[in-house]
Amino acid sequence: MKRYLITGGAGFIGANFVKYILGKYGSDVDLTILDALTYAGNLGAIAAETALPNVRFVKGDIGDRELVEKIVAEHDPDFVVNFAAETHVDRSITNPRLFLETNILGTQNLLEVCRKAWLTGKDAAGKPTYREGKRYLQISTDEVYGSLPRDYDTARELELTPEVKKVAEGRTDLHTFGSGLFTEDTPLAPRSPYSAAKTSADLITQAYAETYGLPVSITRCSNNYGPYQFPEKLIPLVINNILEGKKLPVYGRGENVRDWLYVDDHAKAIDMVLRKGRQGEVYNIGGFNEEQNITIVKTIIDIIRSIMENEPAYRKLLRHPLENIDHGLITYVSDRPGHDMRYAIDPTKIATELGWYPETPFRTGIEKTVRWYLDNPEWTADVTSGDYRKYYEEMYSNR
Ligand SMILES: NC(=O)c1ccc[n+]([C@@H]2O[C@H](COP(=O)([O-])OP(=O)(O)OC[C@H]3O[C@@H](n4cnc5c(N)ncnc54)[C@H](O)[C@@H]3O)[C@@H](O)[C@H]2O)c1
């Protein structure tokens, strides 16, 4: 049985990972979830899971040395998976310091506790040795690589290399907006306080591997989407605003391109890296789904309109007439400072080494995601508290 410490497990990706692991391994895993329950964390997302006998929840900060030491001593995790972070780029622009504290110092605290708890002694060459089967996984982001140019006005076919083609069965109609993709060797060039803090966390993780020989891996993923994402991020924000009849704010001209990864595909990749990935390595995890923001927004409008027209039971969720659901809801707002133009991941390494590829085409994933939000309106209502409303006003009014 594998024992996990999952930090940030009440957040979007962490909660989906908890569900994935329990769905796959059932009672053959033991999970301790540590989460500070900031505005982005929501225990409701993992309510059913935390009621299981092999799952426990601890409210606390990854930067709290005493608490993390206690958890590691009591539960002796084989895998420590660090999802906990401040994650919203816009918030990092208004309050960068918090991002450095959580994302950098919090990560270092987890690494240090693992180093001490897992150390067994030294080998003949004087290098530290650790207990068998232990692994620390740092969940990072493609944003550490900075921004890629958008070379093409309209998308062109994405050519897969023959090795990836063999693995990526069933994925067709792939396209790209540029000739370059991020590989694990792309130089790190973060451009926002958020991505600078995540990059620093990667560097300190690598330093623990190099200096102390700690068994770590790093995964760098593209933009995730799916159930349980806090509605300040593009996709749930747009779904929520369409239902409420609010304008749909799109930065600049909506031309920025992101590579969208369905969160279940991501969870599967993390599981593979933990169990089969090489120690000390970085793995890029992408979705093969490059889309412009404006296309995402229009696609969601079209899907919701079609569902409302064909399945009248959902109309009770609408706060305004169905006829208003069209592209006229889109409003262009002044761009985010330093807004990265394009991210796109080359997942060749994880595909060829571990046999993983992003199975979910964007159209399938976005339809599932929209349906999940329509079927779970109480979740969005719960997490969009008064604080969120205030934040929303600050971010998007007067832009
Ligand atoms: N969402 C994406 O598209 C995306 C893309 C690339 C990388 N990532 C990375 O994946 C990880 C998870 O992202 P997410 O979208 O689920 O984020 P999220 O904001 O939804 O969740 C983060 C969770 O961490 C918790 N947290 C924050 N500070 C904490 C602290 N000091 N101690 C303990 N818990 C704390 C929050 O309460 C929340 O539950 C992050 O490290 C993020 O950088 C996310």
The ligand as an SDF file (V2000), in Angstrom:
LIG
                    3D

 44 48  0  0  0  0  0  0  0  0999 V2000
   -4.6570   25.2460  -12.6550 N   0  0  0  0  0  0  0  0  0  0  0  0
   -3.7750   25.2140  -13.6320 C   0  0  0  0  0  0  0  0  0  0  0  0
   -4.1230   25.3640  -14.7970 O   0  0  0  0  0  0  0  0  0  0  0  0
   -2.3130   24.9680  -13.3340 C   0  0  0  0  0  0  0  0  0  0  0  0
   -1.4230   24.9480  -14.3960 C   0  0  0  0  0  0  0  0  0  0  0  0
   -0.0800   24.7070  -14.1460 C   0  0  0  0  0  0  0  0  0  0  0  0
    0.3400   24.4500  -12.8560 C   0  0  0  0  0  0  0  0  0  0  0  0
   -0.5350   24.4750  -11.8230 N   0  0  0  0  0  0  0  0  0  0  0  0
   -0.0220   24.2020  -10.4750 C   0  0  0  0  0  0  0  0  0  0  0  0
   -0.7810   23.1490   -9.9250 O   0  0  0  0  0  0  0  0  0  0  0  0
   -0.9470   23.3220   -8.5190 C   0  0  0  0  0  0  0  0  0  0  0  0
   -2.4190   23.2820   -8.1480 C   0  0  0  0  0  0  0  0  0  0  0  0
   -3.0990   24.3030   -8.8830 O   0  0  0  0  0  0  0  0  0  0  0  0
   -4.6670   24.5360   -8.7240 P   0  0  0  0  0  0  0  0  0  0  0  0
   -5.1470   25.1360   -9.9830 O   0  0  0  0  0  0  0  0  0  0  0  0
   -5.3000   23.3240   -8.1980 O   0  0  0  0  0  0  0  0  0  0  0  0
   -4.6540   25.6540   -7.6030 O   0  0  0  0  0  0  0  0  0  0  0  0
   -5.7900   26.1240   -6.5980 P   0  0  0  0  0  0  0  0  0  0  0  0
   -5.5290   27.5770   -6.3740 O   0  0  0  0  0  0  0  0  0  0  0  0
   -7.1330   25.6890   -7.0580 O   0  0  0  0  0  0  0  0  0  0  0  0
   -5.4670   25.2970   -5.2680 O   0  0  0  0  0  0  0  0  0  0  0  0
   -4.3700   25.5710   -4.4620 C   0  0  0  0  0  0  0  0  0  0  0  0
   -4.6500   24.9340   -3.1180 C   0  0  0  0  0  0  0  0  0  0  0  0
   -3.5190   25.1760   -2.2730 O   0  0  0  0  0  0  0  0  0  0  0  0
   -3.9980   25.5740   -0.9930 C   0  0  0  0  0  0  0  0  0  0  0  0
   -2.9680   26.4110   -0.3770 N   0  0  0  0  0  0  0  0  0  0  0  0
   -2.5970   27.6670   -0.7130 C   0  0  0  0  0  0  0  0  0  0  0  0
   -1.6290   28.0930    0.1090 N   0  0  0  0  0  0  0  0  0  0  0  0
   -1.3720   27.0800    0.9800 C   0  0  0  0  0  0  0  0  0  0  0  0
   -0.4600   26.9090    2.0600 C   0  0  0  0  0  0  0  0  0  0  0  0
    0.3950   27.8770    2.3930 N   0  0  0  0  0  0  0  0  0  0  0  0
   -0.4660   25.7350    2.7210 N   0  0  0  0  0  0  0  0  0  0  0  0
   -1.3270   24.7410    2.3880 C   0  0  0  0  0  0  0  0  0  0  0  0
   -2.2100   24.8580    1.3850 N   0  0  0  0  0  0  0  0  0  0  0  0
   -2.2330   26.0060    0.6860 C   0  0  0  0  0  0  0  0  0  0  0  0
   -5.2900   26.3210   -1.2590 C   0  0  0  0  0  0  0  0  0  0  0  0
   -6.1240   26.3670   -0.1160 O   0  0  0  0  0  0  0  0  0  0  0  0
   -5.8660   25.5030   -2.4010 C   0  0  0  0  0  0  0  0  0  0  0  0
   -6.6710   24.4520   -1.9020 O   0  0  0  0  0  0  0  0  0  0  0  0
   -0.2780   24.6430   -8.1820 C   0  0  0  0  0  0  0  0  0  0  0  0
    0.9960   24.3900   -7.6460 O   0  0  0  0  0  0  0  0  0  0  0  0
   -0.1760   25.3550   -9.5080 C   0  0  0  0  0  0  0  0  0  0  0  0
    0.9530   26.2160   -9.5480 O   0  0  0  0  0  0  0  0  0  0  0  0
   -1.8640   24.7380  -12.0280 C   0  0  0  0  0  0  0  0  0  0  0  0
  1  2  1  0
  2  3  2  0
  2  4  1  0
  4  5  1  0
  4 44  2  0
  5  6  2  0
  6  7  1  0
  7  8  2  0
  8  9  1  0
  8 44  1  0
  9 10  1  0
  9 42  1  0
 10 11  1  0
 11 12  1  0
 11 40  1  0
 12 13  1  0
 13 14  1  0
 14 15  2  0
 14 16  1  0
 14 17  1  0
 17 18  1  0
 18 19  2  0
 18 20  1  0
 18 21  1  0
 21 22  1  0
 22 23  1  0
 23 24  1  0
 23 38  1  0
 24 25  1  0
 25 26  1  0
 25 36  1  0
 26 27  1  0
 26 35  1  0
 27 28  2  0
 28 29  1  0
 29 30  1  0
 29 35  2  0
 30 31  1  0
 30 32  2  0
 32 33  1  0
 33 34  2  0
 34 35  1  0
 36 37  1  0
 36 38  1  0
 38 39  1  0
 40 41  1  0
 40 42  1  0
 42 43  1  0
M  CHG  2   8   1  16  -1
M  END
$$$$
